[in-house]
């Protein structure tokens, strides 16, 4: 007899794709509510929960002596806003890291093409 209930009552199927490329393999664990990939070959089954647990909602920029790396907020994935982000162009136009020197900074938008940097410490992973 067919059933819509999961075979394991402690997990529920979830619409969406594993960010590690496993496909439509997400499950919600009950009662804690964490989202995991059910694929045995997933290299990081907790990726969705980890990504959604990040409390940072702004851009984070790691400045080094010879360049920078930007971590964009997840909200920029909506409506393809990431492709319109002006922070990279702004960072390229700078002569180097902010006055605080190399390190990790939160980037705050002040206007259409103007950003401010707030040192937040932390080392790149």
N, CA, C and O atoms as CSV, one atom per row, in Angstrom:
chain,resi,resn,atom,element,x,y,z
A,1,UNK,N,N,0.842,-1.184,0.000
A,1,UNK,CA,C,0.000,0.000,0.000
A,1,UNK,C,C,0.885,1.245,0.000
A,1,UNK,O,O,1.673,1.422,0.929
A,2,UNK,N,N,0.783,2.131,-1.027
A,2,UNK,CA,C,1.615,3.324,-1.093
A,2,UNK,C,C,1.309,4.271,0.061
A,2,UNK,O,O,0.184,4.338,0.557
A,3,UNK,N,N,2.334,4.992,0.469
A,3,UNK,CA,C,2.160,5.970,1.539
A,3,UNK,C,C,2.998,7.207,1.234
A,3,UNK,O,O,4.047,7.121,0.596
A,4,UNK,N,N,2.517,8.356,1.700
A,4,UNK,CA,C,3.266,9.594,1.537
A,4,UNK,C,C,4.172,9.847,2.733
A,4,UNK,O,O,4.878,10.854,2.778
A,5,UNK,N,N,4.154,8.953,3.684
A,5,UNK,CA,C,4.966,9.121,4.877
A,5,UNK,C,C,6.394,8.651,4.617
A,5,UNK,O,O,6.587,7.658,3.915
A,6,UNK,N,N,7.403,9.338,5.165
A,6,UNK,CA,C,8.782,8.884,4.999
A,6,UNK,C,C,8.984,7.535,5.666
A,6,UNK,O,O,8.293,7.197,6.627
A,7,UNK,N,N,9.935,6.766,5.150
A,7,UNK,CA,C,10.198,5.451,5.730
A,7,UNK,C,C,10.788,5.570,7.127
A,7,UNK,O,O,10.612,4.667,7.946
A,8,UNK,N,N,11.473,6.650,7.410
A,8,UNK,CA,C,12.035,6.894,8.730
A,8,UNK,C,C,11.250,8.044,9.353
A,8,UNK,O,O,11.346,9.171,8.869
A,9,UNK,N,N,10.480,7.799,10.406
A,9,UNK,CA,C,9.646,8.862,10.974
A,9,UNK,C,C,10.436,10.012,11.590
A,9,UNK,O,O,9.848,11.045,11.912
A,10,UNK,N,N,11.737,9.869,11.762
A,10,UNK,CA,C,12.522,10.955,12.347
A,10,UNK,C,C,13.057,11.920,11.288
A,10,UNK,O,O,13.739,12.886,11.629
A,11,UNK,N,N,12.759,11.672,10.005
A,11,UNK,CA,C,13.180,12.581,8.943
A,11,UNK,C,C,12.005,12.849,8.010
A,11,UNK,O,O,11.122,12.008,7.845
A,12,UNK,N,N,12.010,14.017,7.413
A,12,UNK,CA,C,10.978,14.410,6.452
A,12,UNK,C,C,11.659,14.902,5.181
A,12,UNK,O,O,12.623,15.662,5.268
A,13,UNK,N,N,11.189,14.494,4.000
A,13,UNK,CA,C,11.775,15.002,2.766
A,13,UNK,C,C,11.555,16.517,2.668
A,13,UNK,O,O,10.590,17.046,3.217
A,14,UNK,N,N,12.440,17.191,1.979
A,14,UNK,CA,C,12.389,18.643,1.882
A,14,UNK,C,C,12.656,19.055,0.441
A,14,UNK,O,O,13.580,18.536,-0.186
A,15,UNK,N,N,11.875,19.965,-0.084
A,15,UNK,CA,C,12.087,20.452,-1.446
A,15,UNK,C,C,13.374,21.270,-1.487
A,15,UNK,O,O,13.640,22.061,-0.582
A,16,UNK,N,N,14.154,21.083,-2.517
A,16,UNK,CA,C,15.389,21.835,-2.677
A,16,UNK,C,C,16.536,20.922,-3.043
A,16,UNK,O,O,16.404,19.698,-3.040
A,17,UNK,N,N,17.664,21.536,-3.360
A,17,UNK,CA,C,18.847,20.809,-3.802
A,17,UNK,C,C,19.986,20.980,-2.805
A,17,UNK,O,O,20.158,22.054,-2.229
A,18,UNK,N,N,20.746,19.941,-2.609
A,18,UNK,CA,C,21.928,19.991,-1.753
A,18,UNK,C,C,22.929,20.969,-2.373
A,18,UNK,O,O,23.216,20.866,-3.566
A,19,UNK,N,N,23.468,21.912,-1.596
A,19,UNK,CA,C,24.434,22.861,-2.146
A,19,UNK,C,C,25.778,22.226,-2.523
A,19,UNK,O,O,26.621,22.878,-3.140
A,20,UNK,N,N,25.976,20.963,-2.154
A,20,UNK,CA,C,27.211,20.269,-2.492
A,20,UNK,C,C,27.106,19.541,-3.831
A,20,UNK,O,O,28.051,18.879,-4.261
A,21,UNK,N,N,25.944,19.669,-4.490
A,21,UNK,CA,C,25.778,19.077,-5.811
A,21,UNK,C,C,25.176,17.681,-5.832
A,21,UNK,O,O,25.242,16.997,-6.854
A,22,UNK,N,N,24.597,17.253,-4.732
A,22,UNK,CA,C,24.051,15.894,-4.660
A,22,UNK,C,C,22.675,15.755,-5.293
A,22,UNK,O,O,22.220,14.636,-5.529
A,23,UNK,N,N,22.011,16.855,-5.570
A,23,UNK,CA,C,20.680,16.801,-6.164
A,23,UNK,C,C,19.591,17.049,-5.141
A,23,UNK,O,O,19.828,17.688,-4.116
A,24,UNK,N,N,18.393,16.544,-5.419
A,24,UNK,CA,C,17.243,16.722,-4.538
A,24,UNK,C,C,17.272,15.662,-3.442
A,24,UNK,O,O,16.502,14.701,-3.460
A,25,UNK,N,N,18.168,15.859,-2.497
A,25,UNK,CA,C,18.431,14.850,-1.464
A,25,UNK,C,C,18.263,15.405,-0.049
A,25,UNK,O,O,18.734,14.793,0.910
A,26,UNK,N,N,17.606,16.541,0.092
A,26,UNK,CA,C,17.499,17.168,1.405
A,26,UNK,C,C,16.408,16.544,2.254
A,26,UNK,O,O,15.364,16.122,1.757
A,27,UNK,N,N,16.684,16.497,3.557
A,27,UNK,CA,C,15.730,16.008,4.543
A,27,UNK,C,C,15.745,16.950,5.737
A,27,UNK,O,O,16.761,17.573,6.047
A,28,UNK,N,N,14.599,17.039,6.400
A,28,UNK,CA,C,14.530,17.774,7.664
A,28,UNK,C,C,14.461,16.753,8.778
A,28,UNK,O,O,13.576,15.897,8.810
A,29,UNK,N,N,15.406,16.858,9.687
A,29,UNK,CA,C,15.410,15.948,10.835
A,29,UNK,C,C,14.464,16.482,11.897
A,29,UNK,O,O,14.420,17.682,12.164
A,30,UNK,N,N,13.721,15.587,12.486
A,30,UNK,CA,C,12.860,15.983,13.583
A,30,UNK,C,C,13.388,15.309,14.846
A,30,UNK,O,O,13.951,14.222,14.718
A,31,UNK,N,N,13.263,15.835,16.002
A,31,UNK,CA,C,12.564,17.065,16.361
A,31,UNK,C,C,13.441,18.317,16.297
A,31,UNK,O,O,12.929,19.417,16.503
A,32,UNK,N,N,14.743,18.192,16.019
A,32,UNK,CA,C,15.609,19.381,16.073
A,32,UNK,C,C,15.467,20.294,14.857
A,32,UNK,O,O,15.903,21.444,14.915
A,33,UNK,N,N,14.874,19.826,13.761
A,33,UNK,CA,C,14.598,20.672,12.606
A,33,UNK,C,C,15.769,20.946,11.694
A,33,UNK,O,O,15.622,21.712,10.741
A,34,UNK,N,N,16.930,20.356,11.940
A,34,UNK,CA,C,18.070,20.598,11.063
A,34,UNK,C,C,17.815,20.010,9.682
A,34,UNK,O,O,17.082,19.032,9.533
A,35,UNK,N,N,18.428,20.617,8.681
A,35,UNK,CA,C,18.308,20.156,7.305
A,35,UNK,C,C,19.630,19.505,6.918
A,35,UNK,O,O,20.699,20.083,7.115
A,36,UNK,N,N,19.547,18.309,6.371
A,36,UNK,CA,C,20.739,17.560,5.984
A,36,UNK,C,C,20.548,16.959,4.602
A,36,UNK,O,O,19.425,16.819,4.119
A,37,UNK,N,N,21.661,16.605,3.972
A,37,UNK,CA,C,21.626,15.862,2.726
A,37,UNK,C,C,21.583,14.379,3.081
A,37,UNK,O,O,22.344,13.916,3.931
A,38,UNK,N,N,20.690,13.637,2.428
A,38,UNK,CA,C,20.537,12.213,2.716
A,38,UNK,C,C,21.465,11.334,1.891
A,38,UNK,O,O,21.485,10.117,2.074
A,39,UNK,N,N,22.233,11.931,0.987
A,39,UNK,CA,C,23.123,11.139,0.142
A,39,UNK,C,C,24.318,10.641,0.956
A,39,UNK,O,O,24.974,11.421,1.646
A,40,UNK,N,N,24.595,9.348,0.872
A,40,UNK,CA,C,25.742,8.772,1.576
A,40,UNK,C,C,27.070,9.312,1.058
A,40,UNK,O,O,28.072,9.282,1.772
A,41,UNK,N,N,27.084,9.800,-0.168
A,41,UNK,CA,C,28.336,10.292,-0.746
A,41,UNK,C,C,28.509,11.807,-0.592
A,41,UNK,O,O,29.471,12.370,-1.114
A,42,UNK,N,N,27.606,12.462,0.104
A,42,UNK,CA,C,27.715,13.919,0.286
A,42,UNK,C,C,28.953,14.249,1.122
A,42,UNK,O,O,29.137,13.683,2.199
A,43,UNK,N,N,29.807,15.163,0.635
A,43,UNK,CA,C,31.008,15.517,1.387
A,43,UNK,C,C,30.732,16.409,2.596
A,43,UNK,O,O,31.591,16.557,3.466
A,44,UNK,N,N,29.541,17.002,2.656
A,44,UNK,CA,C,29.220,17.907,3.768
A,44,UNK,C,C,27.709,17.907,3.981
A,44,UNK,O,O,27.029,18.858,3.597
A,45,UNK,N,N,27.188,16.858,4.584
A,45,UNK,CA,C,25.741,16.675,4.698
A,45,UNK,C,C,25.051,17.774,5.505
A,45,UNK,O,O,23.839,17.953,5.383
A,46,UNK,N,N,25.795,18.509,6.322
A,46,UNK,CA,C,25.208,19.585,7.128
A,46,UNK,C,C,25.325,20.953,6.463
A,46,UNK,O,O,25.111,21.967,7.127
A,47,UNK,N,N,25.658,21.014,5.173
A,47,UNK,CA,C,25.925,22.287,4.496
A,47,UNK,C,C,24.754,23.267,4.581
A,47,UNK,O,O,24.966,24.448,4.856
A,48,UNK,N,N,23.536,22.806,4.353
A,48,UNK,CA,C,22.383,23.721,4.375
A,48,UNK,C,C,22.214,24.321,5.765
A,48,UNK,O,O,22.060,25.535,5.901
A,49,UNK,N,N,22.241,23.494,6.782
A,49,UNK,CA,C,22.091,23.997,8.146
A,49,UNK,C,C,23.210,24.966,8.491
A,49,UNK,O,O,22.963,25.997,9.117
A,50,UNK,N,N,24.425,24.653,8.096
A,50,UNK,CA,C,25.557,25.538,8.375
A,50,UNK,C,C,25.385,26.883,7.672
A,50,UNK,O,O,25.586,27.933,8.283
A,51,UNK,N,N,25.016,26.857,6.398
A,51,UNK,CA,C,24.816,28.101,5.651
A,51,UNK,C,C,23.709,28.956,6.258
A,51,UNK,O,O,23.864,30.170,6.393
A,52,UNK,N,N,22.606,28.334,6.620
A,52,UNK,CA,C,21.474,29.088,7.161
A,52,UNK,C,C,21.700,29.527,8.605
A,52,UNK,O,O,20.990,30.405,9.096
A,53,UNK,N,N,22.662,28.943,9.284
A,53,UNK,CA,C,22.967,29.318,10.670
A,53,UNK,C,C,23.888,30.525,10.761
A,53,UNK,O,O,24.033,31.111,11.834
A,54,UNK,N,N,24.513,30.905,9.650
A,54,UNK,CA,C,25.426,32.052,9.646
A,54,UNK,C,C,24.627,33.320,9.924
A,54,UNK,O,O,23.697,33.642,9.184
A,55,UNK,N,N,24.979,34.035,10.975
A,55,UNK,CA,C,24.243,35.234,11.368
A,55,UNK,C,C,24.659,36.466,10.580
A,55,UNK,O,O,23.988,37.495,10.660
A,56,UNK,N,N,25.741,36.391,9.825
A,56,UNK,CA,C,26.202,37.554,9.050
A,56,UNK,C,C,25.279,37.776,7.861
A,56,UNK,O,O,25.051,36.863,7.066
A,57,UNK,N,N,24.752,38.980,7.740
A,57,UNK,CA,C,23.842,39.304,6.637
A,57,UNK,C,C,24.405,40.364,5.696
A,57,UNK,O,O,23.732,40.786,4.756
A,58,UNK,N,N,25.625,40.786,5.945
A,58,UNK,CA,C,26.263,41.784,5.079
A,58,UNK,C,C,27.419,41.129,4.315
A,58,UNK,O,O,27.759,39.970,4.551
A,59,UNK,N,N,28.006,41.886,3.408
A,59,UNK,CA,C,29.197,41.418,2.693
A,59,UNK,C,C,30.360,41.350,3.669
A,59,UNK,O,O,30.465,42.181,4.572
A,60,UNK,N,N,31.219,40.381,3.497
A,60,UNK,CA,C,32.457,40.285,4.265
A,60,UNK,C,C,33.593,40.268,3.260
A,60,UNK,O,O,33.575,39.510,2.291
A,61,UNK,N,N,34.595,41.128,3.509
A,61,UNK,CA,C,35.734,41.225,2.602
A,61,UNK,C,C,37.008,40.908,3.366
A,61,UNK,O,O,37.279,41.494,4.414
A,62,UNK,N,N,37.778,39.984,2.838
A,62,UNK,CA,C,39.097,39.674,3.381
A,62,UNK,C,C,40.111,40.421,2.528
A,62,UNK,O,O,40.312,40.087,1.361
A,63,UNK,N,N,40.759,41.443,3.116
A,63,UNK,CA,C,41.784,42.195,2.406
A,63,UNK,C,C,43.157,41.636,2.769
A,63,UNK,O,O,43.460,41.415,3.942
A,64,UNK,N,N,43.968,41.416,1.763
A,64,UNK,CA,C,45.361,41.032,1.937
A,64,UNK,C,C,46.204,42.152,1.328
A,64,UNK,O,O,45.664,43.093,0.746
A,65,UNK,N,N,47.505,42.051,1.462
A,65,UNK,CA,C,48.386,43.077,0.896
A,65,UNK,C,C,48.236,43.198,-0.618
A,65,UNK,O,O,48.394,44.283,-1.177
A,66,UNK,N,N,47.931,42.080,-1.280
A,66,UNK,CA,C,47.915,42.091,-2.746
A,66,UNK,C,C,46.544,41.799,-3.360
A,66,UNK,O,O,46.459,41.478,-4.546
A,67,UNK,N,N,45.479,41.906,-2.577
A,67,UNK,CA,C,44.165,41.658,-3.158
A,67,UNK,C,C,43.079,41.526,-2.107
A,67,UNK,O,O,43.257,41.925,-0.956
A,68,UNK,N,N,41.959,40.966,-2.515
A,68,UNK,CA,C,40.820,40.821,-1.622
A,68,UNK,C,C,39.936,39.660,-2.097
A,68,UNK,O,O,40.001,39.237,-3.251
A,69,UNK,N,N,39.120,39.166,-1.180
A,69,UNK,CA,C,38.118,38.149,-1.478
A,69,UNK,C,C,36.819,38.609,-0.838
A,69,UNK,O,O,36.814,39.069,0.304
A,70,UNK,N,N,35.715,38.486,-1.572
A,70,UNK,CA,C,34.412,38.926,-1.067
A,70,UNK,C,C,33.523,37.711,-0.813
A,70,UNK,O,O,33.418,36.815,-1.651
A,71,UNK,N,N,32.885,37.696,0.361
A,71,UNK,CA,C,31.814,36.733,0.632
A,71,UNK,C,C,30.507,37.525,0.594
A,71,UNK,O,O,30.248,38.360,1.461
A,72,UNK,N,N,29.704,37.255,-0.405
A,72,UNK,CA,C,28.444,37.967,-0.581
A,72,UNK,C,C,27.368,37.359,0.315
A,72,UNK,O,O,27.396,36.160,0.592
A,73,UNK,N,N,26.418,38.182,0.769
A,73,UNK,CA,C,25.323,37.628,1.573
A,73,UNK,C,C,24.412,36.752,0.719
A,73,UNK,O,O,24.274,36.969,-0.485
A,74,UNK,N,N,23.798,35.770,1.351
A,74,UNK,CA,C,22.916,34.848,0.632
A,74,UNK,C,C,21.781,35.568,-0.083
A,74,UNK,O,O,21.319,35.103,-1.126
A,75,UNK,N,N,21.323,36.690,0.457
A,75,UNK,CA,C,20.196,37.394,-0.159
A,75,UNK,C,C,20.492,37.830,-1.591
A,75,UNK,O,O,19.570,38.024,-2.383
A,76,UNK,N,N,21.767,37.984,-1.926
A,76,UNK,CA,C,22.117,38.392,-3.292
A,76,UNK,C,C,21.909,37.272,-4.306
A,76,UNK,O,O,21.977,37.517,-5.511
A,77,UNK,N,N,21.658,36.054,-3.846
A,77,UNK,CA,C,21.328,34.969,-4.776
A,77,UNK,C,C,19.907,35.122,-5.310
A,77,UNK,O,O,19.582,34.608,-6.380
A,78,UNK,N,N,19.067,35.827,-4.566
A,78,UNK,CA,C,17.690,36.051,-4.998
A,78,UNK,C,C,17.672,37.016,-6.181
A,78,UNK,O,O,18.390,38.015,-6.178
A,79,UNK,N,N,16.878,36.729,-7.160
A,79,UNK,CA,C,16.693,37.596,-8.335
A,79,UNK,C,C,18.007,37.934,-9.036
A,79,UNK,O,O,18.088,38.924,-9.763
A,80,UNK,N,N,19.038,37.113,-8.818
A,80,UNK,CA,C,20.336,37.290,-9.466
A,80,UNK,C,C,21.015,38.617,-9.102
A,80,UNK,O,O,21.812,39.138,-9.882
A,81,UNK,N,N,20.701,39.167,-7.918
A,81,UNK,CA,C,21.303,40.433,-7.486
A,81,UNK,C,C,22.822,40.354,-7.379
A,81,UNK,O,O,23.500,41.373,-7.505
A,82,UNK,N,N,23.359,39.178,-7.151
A,82,UNK,CA,C,24.808,39.013,-7.045
A,82,UNK,C,C,25.516,39.512,-8.306
A,82,UNK,O,O,26.602,40.087,-8.237
A,83,UNK,N,N,24.887,39.283,-9.447
A,83,UNK,CA,C,25.502,39.685,-10.713
A,83,UNK,C,C,25.526,41.206,-10.884
A,83,UNK,O,O,26.236,41.722,-11.746
A,84,UNK,N,N,24.751,41.923,-10.063
A,84,UNK,CA,C,24.699,43.387,-10.138
A,84,UNK,C,C,25.462,44.059,-8.992
A,84,UNK,O,O,25.505,45.287,-8.917
A,85,UNK,N,N,26.052,43.278,-8.114
A,85,UNK,CA,C,26.733,43.823,-6.941
A,85,UNK,C,C,27.910,44.707,-7.358
A,85,UNK,O,O,28.727,44.317,-8.192
A,86,UNK,N,N,27.982,45.889,-6.772
A,86,UNK,CA,C,29.012,46.867,-7.114
A,86,UNK,C,C,30.222,46.833,-6.176
A,86,UNK,O,O,31.169,47.596,-6.367
A,87,UNK,N,N,30.202,45.963,-5.170
A,87,UNK,CA,C,31.298,45.946,-4.198
A,87,UNK,C,C,32.631,45.563,-4.835
A,87,UNK,O,O,33.656,46.157,-4.503
A,88,UNK,N,N,32.643,44.604,-5.725
A,88,UNK,CA,C,33.903,44.212,-6.370
A,88,UNK,C,C,34.528,45.401,-7.090
A,88,UNK,O,O,35.721,45.667,-6.945
A,89,UNK,N,N,33.725,46.104,-7.859
A,89,UNK,CA,C,34.219,47.289,-8.582
A,89,UNK,C,C,34.780,48.320,-7.604
A,89,UNK,O,O,35.821,48.925,-7.864
A,90,UNK,N,N,34.088,48.521,-6.475
A,90,UNK,CA,C,34.554,49.478,-5.473
A,90,UNK,C,C,35.893,49.038,-4.883
A,90,UNK,O,O,36.796,49.859,-4.724
A,91,UNK,N,N,36.029,47.757,-4.558
A,91,UNK,CA,C,37.280,47.253,-3.978
A,91,UNK,C,C,38.434,47.361,-4.975
A,91,UNK,O,O,39.556,47.686,-4.588
A,92,UNK,N,N,38.170,47.093,-6.241
A,92,UNK,CA,C,39.209,47.215,-7.270
A,92,UNK,C,C,39.692,48.658,-7.384
A,92,UNK,O,O,40.871,48.895,-7.649
A,93,UNK,N,N,38.804,49.614,-7.188
A,93,UNK,CA,C,39.164,51.033,-7.325
A,93,UNK,C,C,40.004,51.551,-6.160
A,93,UNK,O,O,40.583,52.634,-6.247
A,94,UNK,N,N,40.073,50.794,-5.084
A,94,UNK,CA,C,40.856,51.212,-3.911
A,94,UNK,C,C,42.349,50.990,-4.168
A,94,UNK,O,O,42.732,50.171,-5.003
A,95,UNK,N,N,43.170,51.724,-3.446
A,95,UNK,CA,C,44.619,51.554,-3.586
A,95,UNK,C,C,45.171,50.460,-2.680
A,95,UNK,O,O,46.363,50.159,-2.731
A,96,UNK,N,N,44.329,49.872,-1.865
A,96,UNK,CA,C,44.766,48.811,-0.961
A,96,UNK,C,C,43.730,48.567,0.103
A,96,UNK,O,O,42.586,49.002,-0.029
A,97,UNK,N,N,44.119,47.867,1.172
A,97,UNK,CA,C,43.182,47.582,2.261
A,97,UNK,C,C,42.716,48.864,2.950
A,97,UNK,O,O,43.323,49.917,2.753
A,98,UNK,N,N,41.663,48.799,3.746
A,98,UNK,CA,C,41.239,49.956,4.549
A,98,UNK,C,C,42.359,50.401,5.494
A,98,UNK,O,O,43.381,49.725,5.620
A,99,UNK,N,N,42.158,51.527,6.144
A,99,UNK,CA,C,43.175,52.109,7.024
A,99,UNK,C,C,43.640,51.133,8.110
A,99,UNK,O,O,44.775,51.223,8.578
A,100,UNK,N,N,42.784,50.221,8.503
A,100,UNK,CA,C,43.144,49.244,9.536
A,100,UNK,C,C,44.103,48.170,9.049
A,100,UNK,O,O,44.559,47.344,9.839
A,101,UNK,N,N,44.416,48.171,7.743
A,101,UNK,CA,C,45.343,47.197,7.197
A,101,UNK,C,C,44.657,45.904,6.795
A,101,UNK,O,O,43.434,45.790,6.875
A,102,UNK,N,N,45.447,44.932,6.363
A,102,UNK,CA,C,44.883,43.647,5.954
A,102,UNK,C,C,44.055,43.020,7.071
A,102,UNK,O,O,44.360,43.182,8.253
A,103,UNK,N,N,43.021,42.315,6.687
A,103,UNK,CA,C,42.145,41.668,7.658
A,103,UNK,C,C,40.759,41.470,7.097
A,103,UNK,O,O,40.516,41.656,5.905
A,104,UNK,N,N,39.863,41.091,7.970
A,104,UNK,CA,C,38.486,40.803,7.578
A,104,UNK,C,C,37.593,41.973,7.982
A,104,UNK,O,O,37.667,42.469,9.106
A,105,UNK,N,N,36.737,42.408,7.034
A,105,UNK,CA,C,35.890,43.568,7.228
A,105,UNK,C,C,34.455,43.292,6.777
A,105,UNK,O,O,34.220,42.548,5.825
A,106,UNK,N,N,33.511,43.902,7.474
A,106,UNK,CA,C,32.118,43.919,7.025
A,106,UNK,C,C,31.986,45.149,6.126
A,106,UNK,O,O,32.407,46.242,6.504
A,107,UNK,N,N,31.412,44.976,4.954
A,107,UNK,CA,C,31.218,46.080,4.021
A,107,UNK,C,C,29.789,46.581,4.144
A,107,UNK,O,O,28.834,45.815,4.009
A,108,UNK,N,N,29.656,47.869,4.401
A,108,UNK,CA,C,28.341,48.483,4.561
A,108,UNK,C,C,28.127,49.469,3.428
A,108,UNK,O,O,28.954,50.352,3.199
A,109,UNK,N,N,27.023,49.320,2.722
A,109,UNK,CA,C,26.739,50.207,1.590
A,109,UNK,C,C,26.240,51.550,2.118
A,109,UNK,O,O,25.322,51.612,2.936
A,110,UNK,N,N,26.869,52.630,1.628
A,110,UNK,CA,C,26.487,53.982,2.027
A,110,UNK,C,C,25.715,54.692,0.924
A,110,UNK,O,O,24.989,55.652,1.183
A,111,UNK,N,N,25.872,54.226,-0.286
A,111,UNK,CA,C,25.208,54.834,-1.438
A,111,UNK,C,C,25.399,53.933,-2.631
A,111,UNK,O,O,25.956,52.843,-2.500
A,112,UNK,N,N,24.946,54.367,-3.802
A,112,UNK,CA,C,25.004,53.515,-4.991
A,112,UNK,C,C,26.400,52.972,-5.318
A,112,UNK,O,O,26.521,51.852,-5.814
A,113,UNK,N,N,27.437,53.736,-5.051
A,113,UNK,CA,C,28.792,53.278,-5.366
A,113,UNK,C,C,29.764,53.574,-4.233
A,113,UNK,O,O,30.966,53.699,-4.466
A,114,UNK,N,N,29.255,53.685,-3.009
A,114,UNK,CA,C,30.088,54.029,-1.862
A,114,UNK,C,C,29.871,53.021,-0.744
A,114,UNK,O,O,28.738,52.694,-0.392
A,115,UNK,N,N,30.973,52.539,-0.198
A,115,UNK,CA,C,30.930,51.532,0.858
A,115,UNK,C,C,31.829,51.967,2.013
A,115,UNK,O,O,32.786,52.716,1.821
A,116,UNK,N,N,31.510,51.490,3.205
A,116,UNK,CA,C,32.364,51.681,4.379
A,116,UNK,C,C,32.754,50.302,4.882
A,116,UNK,O,O,32.013,49.333,4.717
A,117,UNK,N,N,33.928,50.225,5.499
A,117,UNK,CA,C,34.416,48.946,6.004
A,117,UNK,C,C,34.551,48.999,7.518
A,117,UNK,O,O,35.089,49.952,8.083
A,118,UNK,N,N,34.052,47.954,8.154
A,118,UNK,CA,C,34.102,47.820,9.605
A,118,UNK,C,C,34.908,46.567,9.924
A,118,UNK,O,O,34.526,45.466,9.530
A,119,UNK,N,N,36.020,46.729,10.632
A,119,UNK,CA,C,36.864,45.581,10.966
A,119,UNK,C,C,36.073,44.600,11.844
A,119,UNK,O,O,35.441,44.999,12.822
A,120,UNK,N,N,36.118,43.313,11.481
A,120,UNK,CA,C,35.409,42.317,12.283
A,120,UNK,C,C,36.345,41.197,12.729
A,120,UNK,O,O,35.919,40.255,13.398
A,121,UNK,N,N,37.614,41.303,12.360
A,121,UNK,CA,C,38.577,40.289,12.795
A,121,UNK,C,C,38.301,38.949,12.172
A,121,UNK,O,O,37.581,38.837,11.180
A,122,UNK,N,N,38.870,37.958,12.756
A,122,UNK,CA,C,38.699,36.608,12.219
A,122,UNK,C,C,39.662,36.353,11.089
A,122,UNK,O,O,40.007,37.258,10.330
A,123,UNK,N,N,40.081,35.150,10.986
A,123,UNK,CA,C,40.996,34.742,9.927
A,123,UNK,C,C,40.234,33.933,8.895
A,123,UNK,O,O,39.246,33.278,9.226
A,124,UNK,N,N,40.678,33.969,7.659
A,124,UNK,CA,C,40.011,33.148,6.651
A,124,UNK,C,C,40.175,31.684,6.984
A,124,UNK,O,O,41.173,31.279,7.579
A,125,UNK,N,N,39.177,30.880,6.591
A,125,UNK,CA,C,39.235,29.450,6.851
A,125,UNK,C,C,40.052,28.762,5.814
A,125,UNK,O,O,40.217,27.543,5.866
